[in-house]
Amino acid sequence: MSQPSRLSQARPGDRGVIIKVGEHCHHQDHALELERRLLELGFVEGATVELLHEGLFGRDPIAMKVDDMRVALRRHEAASITVQLDNAVAA
């Protein structure tokens, strides 16, 4: 396994497991709202993710597979998700 990294840093084909969602710092309302939204979309600790596609301009938005579901996020939203990428795919 590689070092934990932000989902926003992943490249197409990267696969891994979510180890943390959000910053767990709830003094800002927008951070709490984003964390709640991500959890509702299925971005929960232990879920497997695979980055499928990224936009042409600025690599935004990104499309990913979360368990058996496909979801698109902006990179700034994906930055609040920490993942453990598989070495075989990330290398």
C-alpha positions as a printed Julia matrix, in Angstrom:
91×3 Matrix{Float64}:
   0.0    0.0     0.0
   1.07   3.57   -0.62
   0.91   6.57    1.68
  -2.58   8.02    2.26
  -3.38  10.84   -0.16
  -6.25  13.1    -1.15
  -8.7   11.75   -3.7
  -8.21  14.98   -5.65
  -4.6   13.91   -6.37
  -5.62  10.59   -7.96
  -5.23   9.96  -11.67
  -7.48   7.91  -13.99
  -7.11   4.22  -13.21
  -6.09   4.75   -9.58
  -7.95   2.54   -7.11
  -8.04   2.51   -3.35
 -10.03   2.57   -0.14
 -11.46   5.61    1.64
  -9.86   6.03    5.05
 -11.26   9.45    6.05
 -14.06  11.74    4.91
 -13.91  15.43    5.77
 -11.5   17.34    7.9
 -13.34  16.49   11.14
 -13.1   20.17   11.97
 -16.68  21.36   12.22
 -16.22  25.02   13.08
 -17.11  25.97    9.49
 -20.66  25.33    8.31
 -19.71  24.76    4.66
 -17.17  22.05    5.63
 -19.8   20.27    7.7
 -22.33  20.5     4.84
 -19.81  19.1     2.33
 -18.95  16.2     4.63
 -22.65  15.4     5.1
 -23.22  15.5     1.32
 -20.26  13.22    0.61
 -21.46  10.7     3.18
 -24.94  10.71    1.61
 -23.37  10.04   -1.8
 -21.65   6.91   -0.44
 -18.18   8.27    0.31
 -17.82   6.39    3.6
 -14.75   4.98    5.31
 -13.95   1.54    3.91
 -15.62   2.1     0.52
 -13.54   1.26   -2.55
 -13.0    3.99   -5.13
 -11.62   4.06   -8.65
 -11.02   7.22  -10.66
 -12.58   6.67  -14.08
 -12.32   9.96  -15.93
 -11.31  13.59  -15.51
 -12.44  16.72  -17.34
 -10.43  18.23  -20.16
  -9.9   21.68  -18.67
  -8.12  21.75  -15.34
  -8.84  18.02  -14.88
 -12.21  19.01  -13.37
 -14.7   17.47  -12.68
 -13.64  13.89  -11.96
 -15.79  10.8   -12.4
 -15.26   7.88  -10.09
 -16.69   4.55   -9.1
 -17.59   4.28   -5.41
 -18.3    0.62   -4.66
 -20.9   -0.1    -7.41
 -22.01   3.49   -8.05
 -20.63   6.18  -10.38
 -20.3    9.74   -9.07
 -18.82  13.0   -10.37
 -17.18  15.54   -8.04
 -15.2   18.72   -8.33
 -11.56  18.38   -7.32
 -11.98  20.81   -4.42
 -14.71  18.51   -3.04
 -12.56  15.4    -3.57
  -9.74  17.11   -1.63
 -11.64  16.45    1.62
 -11.51  12.66    1.07
  -8.41  10.74    2.14
  -7.72   7.44    0.38
  -5.2    4.62    0.59
  -4.27   3.87   -3.04
  -3.19   0.42   -4.22
   0.49   0.37   -5.21
  -0.04  -1.91   -8.18
  -2.4    0.57   -9.82
  -0.85   3.82   -8.56
   2.65   2.93   -9.77
